[in-house]
Amino acid sequence: MCDVALDPYTDHGHDGLLKNKEILNDETVKILVRQANYRLKWDVIFWLPQI
């Protein structure tokens, strides 16, 4: 079992990419989708999005 997350440990707790303190949602989603696809490729049967 694994999760799909970037875990940047920011001071505001947002889990994603930042540029000039602005959250880049579209770019973050693209990376999270790639992570999920790799986990499927590696035969991870059960994964959870981290909220």
Secondary structure, 3 states (H helix, E strand, C coil): CEEECCCCCCCCCCCCCEECCEECHHHHHHHHHHHHHHHHHCCCCCEEECC
